[in-house]
Amino acid sequence: MEKIKNQTFPSKTITEWKTIAETSLKGKTIEALDSITYENIILKPLYSRQDEQPVPVYPGGSDFRRGIYPLGYITNEWKIAQHLTYQTPEELEEKFLHAFEKGQSAISFEVSKNLFETNKSFSNVIAELFSQYPFAINAKEFQSGFLNLLKKIADREGSADKISGYIGSDPIAQFVEEEFISEEFFNEWVKNIQQSNEKLSNLQTILIDTVPYHNGGANAVQELGIAMAVGVYYLEKIHEAGMELEEILEKMIFQFAIGGNFFMEIAKLRAARVLWRRITDAYGVKGDACGMHIAAETSSFTKTVNDPYVNLLRAGNEAFAAVIGGVQYLHVNSFDNLTGSSLFSERIARNTQLLLKEEAHLKKVIDPAGGSWYVEELTNQLAEKAWRYFQQIEANSGILEVLKSNWLQRDIAAVYEKKNKDIQTRKQSIVGTNVYANLNEMVPEKKRLKKKPYFVGVDTSLIKIEAIPQRRLAEPFEELRIKANQLAKKTAGDLPLVGMLCLGELKQHKARLDFMKGFLAAGGIKTQESKPILTVENARQFVSEQPFNYFCFCGTNDQYEMVGHEILTILIAEYPERIFYLAGLPEKEKQIQWKDEGIKQFIHIKSNCYEILAEILNDLEVSSVEETKA
């Protein structure tokens, strides 16, 4: 045992590592392992001490990248702020009691007008809770009404100093979703912030909400740049109205959605604090007011309706990144949130945070990411790029002007299109949706909530702008699955089928057959496999027995050359209405020959999966309509 304890290993240099790595890459350079993110940041395969840059030694100081508290979560735990769902005020009251018994540590729920204007018992419940727990609420257009309720309760019970946390609202985020900018609403909001500051001194009310931009497809650089631009805009406008800078800063809280790129999301939160400290320095503010308070939620942009249990893994990964990044409040979306959460799924979401606190012991570690060469370098790059993006917004006259001109909407849309293309071509995987789709699951209907526009008919100072659509990456493929199920209902009740012409023995066609099964399943299409096809007659018999029109050749390149051309020529001649694909991508000169012989398309690893499946389903839909008319 003593010998093992004293054993050492010789240190290796980066040069030696590169030499060994490039040997395994068979002629490629180490740079071939570099990858580029949607933020245009190049990620290296290895980070070392050479990438190290001076960072603050302690959390709670300098640029706050390591957190705003010297002892992190040891003295200031993040708050479990699950947004409670409900149908009636009575149900919400019951959920309050249950949630706080089971680990909830902040008052958080979706606010509605009727909830606090007509229900007296709700006021009593709130009065009992806020003396023990902080609020964590994005009140949106209902902020004014909710704050007025709290003022009445505080006056009645003399408890204004006990009301803490945040009941925030971000008018610009609302404008982005509503398609209007309202000067009247914004001016009223500023007055409300001022009045609330006098009565509710311990409550944060100014929210900078980046979630709508994230759900529109924005990358981390854009989210951070927008957050800084909105924060500066509010700082300026509210200061002009008479509040001191320190007072305004103490009222501010930033809200971020946490996506699926684990290290990027950690760096995003760290970079946000760095940037905000840079801004507060520019205003000459010192002390605790410079620290950024962050409320986070797991992303809905990354979640799926299909195979919803995979959302457990996605949300767990995102929650982990949020905590490592250093948030003050966290909401974890339930895995079935898109179709209507249940008590079970809400409990699992809440317990995700309890596991991170109690089982992963994250509340006992001060800044676990601090000093990581990779995370620190990513934080620095992200902060610098986001600062330049913020300066771009300011150079274009600020956040409202870039929204009015559609500059910001177009810029976010361009990033979304890149992400969407990567999903459609399966360069990026969504498990259970564009890869490993389960055709045996029931495809649930997602919630379709139509929100009544708030500003229209209320406000006369409206300026119409282009909204940023609230999207999810999985939606295009989910629409394909819905279409496939609709087609199944119109026919015999089975999903659409594509025939697989399996050339040669199993070992010769299995690889491409498995690829095609996964490829088609992403659109809700099943496969009908032939027996091993060794002759033209085998192929002719299989095609003649099938009632569907789509077929795909699966086999090795050698099989394609030996028997594929002959089989295709005969099948096209005998069944001209049938459509044939070929799995794989032949060499360029052979592609021309296959096309001339009748192959409609080559399906391979770089194909646009979504476009091919959409075309097949559209053709099947047209055929189904024509058959119905006949």
C-alpha positions as CSV (number, residue, x, y, z in Angstrom):
1,M,0.0,0.0,0.0
2,E,2.8,2.4,0.9
3,K,4.4,1.7,-2.5
4,I,1.2,2.6,-4.3
5,K,0.9,5.8,-2.3
6,N,4.4,7.0,-3.2
7,Q,4.0,6.1,-6.9
8,T,4.3,9.0,-9.3
9,F,3.8,9.4,-13.0
10,P,6.1,11.4,-15.4
11,S,4.6,14.7,-16.4
12,K,3.8,15.2,-20.1
13,T,4.0,18.4,-22.2
14,I,1.3,19.7,-24.6
15,T,3.6,18.9,-27.5
16,E,3.8,15.3,-26.5
17,W,0.0,15.1,-26.1
18,K,-0.5,16.6,-29.6
19,T,1.9,14.1,-31.1
20,I,0.1,11.2,-29.6
21,A,-3.3,12.7,-30.5
22,E,-2.4,13.4,-34.1
23,T,-1.2,9.8,-34.5
24,S,-4.6,8.5,-33.5
25,L,-6.2,11.0,-35.9
26,K,-4.4,9.3,-38.9
27,G,-3.0,12.3,-40.6
28,K,-5.3,15.0,-39.4
29,T,-4.0,17.9,-37.3
30,I,-5.2,18.5,-33.8
31,E,-7.1,21.6,-35.0
32,A,-9.5,19.1,-36.7
33,L,-10.9,18.5,-33.2
34,D,-11.8,22.2,-32.7
35,S,-15.5,23.0,-32.8
36,I,-17.3,26.3,-33.2
37,T,-20.3,27.3,-31.1
38,Y,-23.3,29.4,-32.1
39,E,-21.6,32.3,-30.4
40,N,-18.7,32.0,-32.8
41,I,-16.4,30.8,-30.1
42,I,-13.8,28.1,-31.1
43,L,-13.7,25.3,-28.5
44,K,-10.4,23.5,-28.3
45,P,-10.1,19.7,-27.4
46,L,-7.8,20.4,-24.5
47,Y,-7.3,23.4,-22.1
48,S,-4.2,23.6,-19.9
49,R,-2.4,25.9,-17.6
50,Q,-1.2,27.8,-20.6
51,D,-4.8,29.0,-21.0
52,E,-4.9,30.3,-17.4
53,Q,-5.5,34.0,-16.9
54,P,-5.6,35.8,-13.6
55,V,-9.0,35.5,-11.9
56,P,-10.3,36.9,-8.7
57,V,-9.0,34.8,-5.7
58,Y,-12.3,35.0,-3.7
59,P,-16.0,35.0,-4.5
60,G,-17.9,38.1,-3.5
61,G,-15.4,40.6,-4.9
62,S,-13.7,42.0,-7.9
63,D,-15.8,41.4,-11.0
64,F,-18.2,39.0,-9.2
65,R,-17.6,36.2,-11.7
66,R,-17.2,33.8,-8.8
67,G,-20.5,34.9,-7.2
68,I,-21.8,37.8,-5.2
69,Y,-21.4,36.2,-1.8
70,P,-18.0,35.5,-0.2
71,L,-19.1,32.0,1.0
72,G,-21.4,31.2,-1.9
73,Y,-24.3,28.9,-1.0
74,I,-22.9,28.0,2.4
75,T,-24.3,31.2,3.8
76,N,-26.8,32.1,1.0
77,E,-28.5,29.1,-0.5
78,W,-30.3,29.5,-3.8
79,K,-34.0,29.5,-3.5
80,I,-36.2,26.7,-4.9
81,A,-38.7,28.8,-6.8
82,Q,-41.0,26.3,-8.6
83,H,-43.8,28.2,-10.4
84,L,-46.9,26.5,-8.9
85,T,-49.6,25.8,-11.4
86,Y,-53.3,25.9,-10.5
87,Q,-56.8,26.2,-11.8
88,T,-58.5,27.9,-8.8
89,P,-57.2,30.1,-5.9
90,E,-58.2,27.3,-3.6
91,E,-56.0,24.8,-5.4
92,L,-53.1,27.2,-5.3
93,E,-53.5,27.6,-1.5
94,E,-53.4,23.8,-1.1
95,K,-50.3,23.6,-3.3
96,F,-48.6,26.3,-1.3
97,L,-48.9,24.3,1.9
98,H,-47.7,21.1,0.3
99,A,-44.8,22.6,-1.6
100,F,-43.3,24.3,1.4
101,E,-43.5,21.2,3.4
102,K,-41.6,19.4,0.6
103,G,-38.7,21.8,0.1
104,Q,-40.0,24.8,-1.8
105,S,-38.2,27.9,-0.4
106,A,-39.7,30.8,-2.4
107,I,-43.3,32.0,-3.2
108,S,-43.6,31.5,-6.9
109,F,-46.6,31.1,-9.2
110,E,-48.2,32.5,-12.4
111,V,-50.1,35.7,-11.5
112,S,-53.6,36.3,-12.8
113,K,-55.7,39.4,-12.2
114,N,-58.7,37.7,-10.6
115,L,-56.4,35.8,-8.1
116,F,-55.5,38.8,-6.0
117,E,-58.4,41.1,-6.8
118,T,-61.3,39.0,-5.8
119,N,-60.0,36.3,-3.4
120,K,-59.7,37.4,0.3
121,S,-58.5,34.1,1.6
122,F,-55.6,34.2,-0.9
123,S,-54.5,37.5,0.6
124,N,-54.5,35.9,4.0
125,V,-52.4,33.0,2.8
126,I,-49.9,35.4,1.2
127,A,-49.7,37.4,4.4
128,E,-48.8,34.2,6.3
129,L,-46.2,33.1,3.8
130,F,-44.1,36.2,3.1
131,S,-42.9,36.5,6.7
132,Q,-41.1,33.2,6.1
133,Y,-40.3,33.0,2.4
134,P,-39.2,35.5,-0.3
135,F,-41.2,36.1,-3.5
136,A,-39.9,34.9,-6.9
137,I,-42.5,36.2,-9.4
138,N,-42.5,37.6,-12.9
139,A,-45.8,39.5,-12.6
140,K,-45.7,40.9,-16.1
141,E,-48.8,43.2,-16.7
142,F,-50.2,42.3,-13.3
143,Q,-47.3,43.7,-11.3
144,S,-49.1,46.9,-10.3
145,G,-52.1,45.2,-9.0
146,F,-50.1,42.7,-7.1
147,L,-47.9,45.3,-5.5
148,N,-51.0,47.3,-4.5
149,L,-52.3,44.2,-2.7
150,L,-49.0,43.8,-0.8
151,K,-49.1,47.5,0.2
152,K,-52.6,47.0,1.7
153,I,-51.5,43.9,3.6
154,A,-48.4,45.7,4.8
155,D,-50.4,48.6,6.0
156,R,-52.9,46.3,7.7
157,E,-50.3,44.2,9.5
158,G,-47.3,46.6,9.7
159,S,-45.1,44.0,8.0
160,A,-43.6,45.9,5.0
161,D,-40.1,45.1,6.1
162,K,-40.8,41.3,5.9
163,I,-41.7,41.4,2.2
164,S,-38.6,40.3,0.3
165,G,-37.5,38.6,-2.9
166,Y,-38.8,39.9,-6.2
167,I,-42.1,40.7,-7.8
168,G,-40.7,42.0,-11.1
169,S,-41.8,43.0,-14.5
170,D,-39.9,43.7,-17.7
171,P,-42.0,45.9,-20.0
172,I,-39.6,45.6,-23.0
173,A,-39.8,41.7,-22.7
174,Q,-43.6,42.1,-22.8
175,F,-43.3,44.4,-25.9
176,V,-41.3,41.8,-27.7
177,E,-44.0,39.1,-27.1
178,E,-47.0,41.4,-27.7
179,E,-45.8,43.1,-30.9
180,F,-46.2,46.6,-29.5
181,I,-44.1,49.2,-27.7
182,S,-46.2,51.3,-25.3
183,E,-44.8,54.5,-24.0
184,E,-47.8,55.0,-21.8
185,F,-47.4,51.6,-20.2
186,F,-43.7,52.1,-19.7
187,N,-44.2,55.5,-18.0
188,E,-46.8,54.1,-15.6
189,W,-44.4,51.2,-14.8
190,V,-41.6,53.7,-13.9
191,K,-44.1,55.5,-11.5
192,N,-45.1,52.2,-10.0
193,I,-41.5,51.3,-9.3
194,Q,-40.9,54.6,-7.6
195,Q,-44.0,54.3,-5.4
196,S,-43.2,50.7,-4.5
197,N,-39.7,51.6,-3.4
198,E,-41.1,53.8,-0.7
199,K,-43.5,51.2,0.8
200,L,-41.7,47.9,-0.1
201,S,-38.1,48.7,0.5
202,N,-36.8,45.1,0.7
203,L,-38.6,43.9,-2.5
204,Q,-36.9,43.9,-5.9
205,T,-39.3,45.1,-8.7
206,I,-37.2,45.8,-11.8
207,L,-36.8,42.6,-13.8
208,I,-34.6,42.2,-16.8
209,D,-36.1,39.1,-18.5
210,T,-34.0,37.5,-21.3
211,V,-36.2,34.4,-21.6
212,P,-38.2,35.7,-24.7
213,Y,-35.0,36.2,-26.6
214,H,-33.7,32.8,-25.6
215,N,-36.9,31.2,-26.7
216,G,-36.6,33.1,-30.0
217,G,-33.3,31.3,-30.7
218,A,-30.8,33.8,-29.4
219,N,-27.3,32.6,-28.5
220,A,-25.5,33.4,-25.2
221,V,-23.8,36.4,-26.6
222,Q,-27.0,37.9,-27.7
223,E,-28.8,37.2,-24.4
224,L,-26.0,38.8,-22.5
225,G,-25.8,41.9,-24.7
226,I,-29.6,42.4,-24.6
227,A,-29.6,42.0,-20.8
228,M,-27.0,44.7,-20.5
229,A,-28.8,47.0,-22.9
230,V,-32.1,46.6,-21.2
231,G,-30.5,47.0,-17.8
232,V,-28.8,50.3,-18.8
233,Y,-32.0,51.6,-20.4
234,Y,-34.0,51.0,-17.2
235,L,-31.2,52.5,-15.1
236,E,-31.2,55.7,-17.2
237,K,-34.9,56.1,-17.4
238,I,-35.7,55.5,-13.8
239,H,-32.8,57.6,-12.7
240,E,-34.2,60.4,-14.8
241,A,-37.5,60.0,-13.0
242,G,-35.8,60.8,-9.7
243,M,-34.5,57.6,-8.0
244,E,-30.9,57.3,-7.0
245,L,-28.6,54.9,-8.9
246,E,-27.9,52.7,-5.8
247,E,-31.6,52.4,-5.1
248,I,-32.4,51.4,-8.7
249,L,-29.6,48.8,-8.7
250,E,-30.8,47.2,-5.5
251,K,-34.3,46.8,-7.1
252,M,-32.9,45.0,-10.2
253,I,-32.9,41.3,-10.8
254,F,-32.0,39.5,-14.0
255,Q,-33.8,36.4,-15.4
256,F,-32.1,33.9,-17.7
257,A,-33.3,30.7,-19.3
258,I,-30.6,27.9,-19.1
259,G,-30.1,25.9,-22.2
260,G,-28.5,22.6,-23.0
261,N,-24.9,23.6,-23.6
262,F,-23.7,22.8,-20.0
263,F,-20.4,24.7,-19.9
264,M,-21.6,27.6,-22.1
265,E,-24.5,28.2,-19.7
266,I,-22.2,28.2,-16.7
267,A,-20.0,30.7,-18.4
268,K,-23.1,32.8,-19.4
269,L,-24.1,33.4,-15.8
270,R,-20.5,34.1,-14.8
271,A,-20.0,36.5,-17.7
272,A,-23.3,38.3,-16.9
273,R,-22.0,39.3,-13.5
274,V,-18.7,40.4,-15.0
275,L,-20.5,42.6,-17.6
276,W,-22.9,44.1,-15.0
277,R,-19.9,45.0,-12.7
278,R,-18.2,46.7,-15.7
279,I,-21.4,48.8,-16.2
280,T,-21.9,49.7,-12.6
281,D,-18.2,50.7,-12.5
282,A,-18.8,53.0,-15.4
283,Y,-21.6,54.7,-13.4
284,G,-19.3,55.1,-10.4
285,V,-21.3,52.8,-8.1
286,K,-19.5,50.8,-5.5
287,G,-20.4,48.2,-2.9
288,D,-23.1,45.4,-2.8
289,A,-25.3,47.3,-5.2
290,C,-23.0,46.2,-8.0
291,G,-23.7,42.5,-7.6
292,M,-26.1,41.0,-10.1
293,H,-29.0,39.0,-8.6
294,I,-30.1,36.2,-11.0
295,A,-33.3,34.2,-11.3
296,A,-33.0,31.3,-13.7
297,E,-35.3,28.7,-15.2
298,T,-34.7,25.6,-17.2
299,S,-35.2,26.2,-20.9
300,S,-38.5,25.4,-22.7
301,F,-36.6,26.0,-26.0
302,T,-34.8,22.6,-25.6
303,K,-37.8,20.6,-24.4
304,T,-39.9,18.1,-26.4
305,V,-43.5,16.9,-26.5
306,N,-42.4,13.5,-27.8
307,D,-40.6,11.0,-25.4
308,P,-41.1,13.5,-22.5
309,Y,-39.1,11.6,-19.9
310,V,-35.9,12.6,-21.7
311,N,-36.8,16.1,-20.5
312,L,-35.9,14.9,-17.0
313,L,-32.3,14.6,-18.2
314,R,-32.4,17.9,-20.0
315,A,-33.8,19.8,-17.1
316,G,-31.4,18.1,-14.7
317,N,-28.4,19.1,-16.8
318,E,-29.7,22.7,-17.1
319,A,-30.5,23.0,-13.4
320,F,-27.0,21.7,-12.6
321,A,-25.4,24.4,-14.9
322,A,-27.6,27.1,-13.3
323,V,-26.4,26.2,-9.8
324,I,-22.8,25.9,-10.7
325,G,-23.1,29.3,-12.5
326,G,-24.3,30.9,-9.3
327,V,-28.1,31.8,-9.3
328,Q,-30.2,33.1,-6.4
329,Y,-33.5,31.6,-7.6
330,L,-34.2,28.6,-9.7
331,H,-37.3,27.1,-11.4
332,V,-37.1,23.7,-13.0
333,N,-39.7,22.9,-15.6
334,S,-41.6,19.7,-15.2
335,F,-40.9,17.1,-17.8
336,D,-44.4,17.1,-19.2
337,N,-44.9,20.9,-18.8
338,L,-45.7,21.3,-22.5
339,T,-48.7,19.0,-22.4
340,G,-49.9,19.9,-18.8
341,S,-47.9,19.0,-15.7
342,S,-49.1,16.6,-13.0
343,L,-48.5,16.5,-9.3
344,F,-45.9,13.7,-9.9
345,S,-43.9,15.7,-12.5
346,E,-44.0,18.8,-10.4
347,R,-42.7,16.8,-7.5
348,I,-39.9,15.4,-9.6
349,A,-38.9,18.9,-10.8
350,R,-38.8,20.2,-7.2
351,N,-36.8,17.2,-6.1
352,T,-34.2,17.8,-8.8
353,Q,-33.1,20.9,-6.9
354,L,-33.2,19.1,-3.6
355,L,-30.9,16.4,-5.0
356,L,-28.5,19.0,-6.2
357,K,-28.5,20.6,-2.7
358,E,-28.5,17.5,-0.5
359,E,-27.1,14.7,-2.5
360,A,-24.7,16.5,-4.8
361,H,-23.8,18.8,-1.9
362,L,-23.6,21.8,-4.2
363,K,-24.7,24.1,-1.3
364,K,-21.5,23.1,0.5
365,V,-19.1,24.1,-2.2
366,I,-18.0,27.7,-2.9
367,D,-17.9,28.3,-6.7
368,P,-17.0,24.7,-7.9
369,A,-16.3,26.1,-11.4
370,G,-13.7,28.6,-10.2
371,G,-10.3,28.2,-11.6
372,S,-11.3,25.7,-14.3
373,W,-9.1,26.6,-17.3
374,Y,-11.9,25.8,-19.7
375,V,-14.7,27.6,-17.9
376,E,-12.6,30.7,-17.1
377,E,-11.5,31.0,-20.8
378,L,-15.1,30.5,-22.0
379,T,-16.3,33.1,-19.5
380,N,-13.7,35.6,-20.7
381,Q,-14.5,35.1,-24.4
382,L,-18.2,35.2,-23.8
383,A,-17.9,38.4,-21.8
384,E,-15.8,40.2,-24.4
385,K,-18.1,39.2,-27.3
386,A,-21.2,40.1,-25.3
387,W,-19.7,43.5,-24.4
388,R,-19.2,44.2,-28.1
389,Y,-22.7,43.1,-28.9
390,F,-24.0,45.5,-26.2
391,Q,-22.0,48.3,-27.7
392,Q,-23.5,47.5,-31.1
393,I,-27.0,47.9,-29.6
394,E,-26.0,51.2,-28.0
395,A,-24.4,52.4,-31.2
396,N,-27.8,51.8,-32.9
397,S,-29.5,54.1,-30.4
398,G,-30.4,51.5,-27.7
399,I,-32.7,48.5,-27.1
400,L,-36.0,50.1,-28.2
401,E,-34.6,51.4,-31.4
402,V,-33.1,48.1,-32.5
403,L,-36.5,46.5,-31.8
404,K,-38.3,49.2,-33.8
405,S,-36.0,48.8,-36.8
406,N,-36.2,44.9,-36.6
407,W,-32.4,44.7,-36.4
408,L,-32.5,42.6,-33.2
409,Q,-35.3,40.4,-34.5
410,R,-33.4,39.6,-37.7
411,D,-30.2,39.0,-35.8
412,I,-31.8,36.5,-33.5
413,A,-33.7,34.9,-36.4
414,A,-30.4,34.3,-38.2
415,V,-29.0,32.3,-35.2
416,Y,-32.3,30.4,-34.9
417,E,-32.0,29.3,-38.5
418,K,-28.5,27.9,-37.9
419,K,-29.8,26.0,-34.9
420,N,-32.8,24.8,-36.8
421,K,-30.7,23.6,-39.8
422,D,-28.5,21.6,-37.5
423,I,-31.5,19.9,-36.0
424,Q,-33.1,19.3,-39.4
425,T,-29.9,17.7,-40.7
426,R,-29.4,15.9,-37.4
427,K,-26.0,17.5,-36.9
428,Q,-27.4,18.2,-33.5
429,S,-29.5,15.5,-31.9
430,I,-32.8,15.7,-30.0
431,V,-33.1,12.2,-28.4
432,G,-36.6,10.9,-28.9
433,T,-37.4,13.4,-31.6
434,N,-34.9,13.6,-34.5
435,V,-33.0,10.5,-33.3
436,Y,-34.2,7.4,-31.5
437,A,-37.8,8.3,-32.0
438,N,-40.3,5.9,-30.4
439,L,-43.0,5.1,-32.9
440,N,-45.0,3.1,-30.3
441,E,-45.7,6.1,-28.0
442,M,-48.9,8.0,-28.1
443,V,-48.2,11.4,-29.5
444,P,-49.7,13.8,-27.0
445,E,-51.3,17.2,-27.9
446,K,-49.3,20.1,-26.6
447,K,-51.0,22.9,-24.7
448,R,-52.3,25.7,-26.9
449,L,-52.9,28.7,-24.7
450,K,-54.1,31.8,-26.5
451,K,-53.2,34.8,-24.5
452,K,-55.3,37.9,-25.0
453,P,-53.2,40.8,-26.1
454,Y,-52.8,43.2,-23.1
455,F,-52.0,46.5,-24.8
456,V,-54.5,46.5,-27.7
457,G,-57.7,48.5,-26.8
458,V,-56.1,49.8,-23.6
459,D,-53.3,52.1,-24.8
460,T,-53.2,54.9,-27.3
461,S,-49.4,55.3,-27.5
462,L,-48.8,52.0,-29.2
463,I,-45.9,51.6,-31.7
464,K,-46.1,48.3,-33.6
465,I,-43.0,46.2,-33.8
466,E,-42.2,42.7,-35.1
467,A,-42.5,40.1,-32.3
468,I,-39.8,37.6,-31.6
469,P,-41.6,34.2,-32.1
470,Q,-41.4,31.9,-29.0
471,R,-40.1,28.6,-30.4
472,R,-38.8,25.2,-29.5
473,L,-36.2,23.3,-31.5
474,A,-38.2,20.1,-31.6
475,E,-41.4,21.7,-33.1
476,P,-40.8,21.0,-36.8
477,F,-40.3,17.3,-36.2
478,E,-43.2,17.2,-33.8
479,E,-45.4,18.6,-36.5
480,L,-44.3,15.8,-38.8
481,R,-45.2,13.2,-36.2
482,I,-48.7,14.8,-35.8
483,K,-49.1,14.7,-39.6
484,A,-48.1,11.1,-39.7
485,N,-50.6,10.2,-37.0
486,Q,-53.4,12.1,-38.9
487,L,-52.6,10.2,-42.0
488,A,-52.8,6.9,-40.0
489,K,-56.3,7.9,-38.8
490,K,-57.4,8.5,-42.4
491,T,-56.2,5.0,-43.6
492,A,-56.2,1.7,-41.8
493,G,-55.0,3.1,-38.6
494,D,-51.3,2.3,-39.2
495,L,-48.5,4.8,-39.6
496,P,-47.2,5.6,-43.1
497,L,-44.8,3.0,-44.5
498,V,-41.7,3.0,-46.7
499,G,-40.5,-0.3,-48.1
500,M,-36.8,-1.3,-47.5
501,L,-35.3,-3.2,-50.4
502,C,-32.6,-5.1,-48.4
503,L,-29.9,-6.2,-50.9
504,G,-27.7,-9.2,-50.0
505,E,-27.5,-11.0,-46.7
506,L,-28.2,-9.3,-43.3
507,K,-24.6,-8.3,-42.6
508,Q,-24.5,-6.5,-46.0
509,H,-27.6,-4.4,-45.6
510,K,-28.1,-4.1,-41.8
511,A,-26.1,-0.9,-41.2
512,R,-28.0,1.1,-43.8
513,L,-31.3,-0.5,-42.9
514,D,-30.9,0.6,-39.2
515,F,-29.9,4.1,-40.4
516,M,-33.0,4.3,-42.5
517,K,-35.3,3.0,-39.8
518,G,-34.0,5.8,-37.4
519,F,-34.2,8.4,-40.2
520,L,-37.8,7.7,-41.1
521,A,-39.0,7.2,-37.5
522,A,-38.1,10.9,-36.9
523,G,-41.1,11.8,-39.1
524,G,-43.5,9.1,-37.7
525,I,-42.9,6.8,-40.7
526,K,-42.5,3.0,-40.3
527,T,-40.5,0.7,-42.4
528,Q,-41.5,-2.6,-44.1
529,E,-38.4,-4.7,-44.6
530,S,-38.0,-7.2,-47.4
531,K,-36.3,-10.5,-47.0
532,P,-32.7,-10.6,-48.3
533,I,-32.9,-9.7,-52.0
534,L,-30.5,-11.7,-54.0
535,T,-32.2,-11.5,-57.4
536,V,-34.4,-9.3,-59.5
537,E,-37.3,-11.6,-58.9
538,N,-37.0,-11.2,-55.1
539,A,-37.3,-7.4,-55.5
540,R,-40.1,-7.6,-58.0
541,Q,-42.2,-9.9,-55.7
542,F,-41.6,-7.6,-52.7
543,V,-42.6,-4.4,-54.5
544,S,-45.7,-6.0,-56.1
545,E,-47.0,-7.2,-52.7
546,Q,-46.9,-3.7,-51.1
547,P,-49.8,-1.2,-51.2
548,F,-47.5,1.8,-50.7
549,N,-45.4,3.8,-53.2
550,Y,-42.1,4.6,-51.4
551,F,-39.1,2.3,-51.3
552,C,-35.5,2.6,-50.4
553,F,-32.5,0.5,-51.4
554,C,-30.3,-0.6,-48.5
555,G,-27.0,-2.5,-49.0
556,T,-23.3,-2.0,-49.4
557,N,-21.7,0.0,-52.3
558,D,-20.7,-3.3,-53.8
559,Q,-24.2,-4.7,-53.7
560,Y,-25.5,-1.5,-55.3
561,E,-23.1,-1.9,-58.2
562,M,-23.6,-5.7,-58.6
563,V,-27.4,-5.9,-58.6
564,G,-28.8,-2.5,-57.7
565,H,-28.7,-0.9,-61.1
566,E,-30.4,-3.9,-62.8
567,I,-33.1,-4.2,-60.1
568,L,-33.9,-0.4,-60.2
569,T,-34.2,-0.3,-64.0
570,I,-36.7,-3.2,-64.1
571,L,-38.7,-1.9,-61.1
572,I,-39.0,1.6,-62.6
573,A,-40.2,0.1,-65.9
574,E,-42.8,-2.1,-64.3
575,Y,-43.9,0.2,-61.5
576,P,-43.4,3.8,-62.9
577,E,-45.7,5.3,-60.1
578,R,-43.4,4.0,-57.4
579,I,-40.7,6.3,-55.9
580,F,-37.2,4.9,-55.0
581,Y,-34.5,6.3,-52.7
582,L,-31.0,5.0,-52.1
583,A,-29.4,4.8,-48.6
584,G,-25.9,6.2,-48.9
585,L,-24.1,8.8,-51.0
586,P,-22.3,7.3,-54.1
587,E,-19.4,9.0,-55.8
588,K,-20.3,12.0,-57.9
589,E,-20.1,10.3,-61.3
590,K,-22.2,7.4,-60.0
591,Q,-24.8,9.8,-58.6
592,I,-25.6,10.9,-62.1
593,Q,-26.1,7.3,-63.3
594,W,-28.5,6.5,-60.4
595,K,-30.5,9.7,-61.0
596,D,-30.8,8.9,-64.7
597,E,-32.0,5.4,-63.8
598,G,-34.8,6.7,-61.5
599,I,-33.5,7.3,-58.0
600,K,-35.3,10.3,-56.6
601,Q,-32.8,11.1,-53.8
602,F,-29.8,9.8,-51.9
603,I,-30.4,9.6,-48.1
604,H,-27.2,9.8,-46.0
605,I,-25.8,11.1,-42.8
606,K,-25.7,14.7,-44.1
607,S,-29.1,14.8,-45.7
608,N,-31.7,17.3,-44.5
609,C,-33.9,14.8,-42.6
610,Y,-36.7,17.2,-42.0
611,E,-37.1,18.2,-45.7
612,I,-37.1,14.7,-47.0
613,L,-39.7,13.5,-44.4
614,A,-41.8,16.5,-45.0
615,E,-41.9,15.9,-48.7
616,I,-42.8,12.2,-48.3
617,L,-45.6,13.1,-45.8
618,N,-46.9,15.9,-48.0
619,D,-47.1,13.5,-51.0
620,L,-48.9,10.9,-48.9
621,E,-51.3,13.6,-47.7
622,V,-52.1,14.6,-51.3
623,S,-52.5,11.0,-52.3
624,S,-54.9,10.4,-49.3
625,V,-57.1,13.4,-50.3
626,E,-57.2,12.2,-53.9
627,E,-58.2,8.7,-52.9
628,T,-60.9,10.0,-50.6
629,K,-62.4,12.1,-53.5
630,A,-62.3,9.1,-55.8
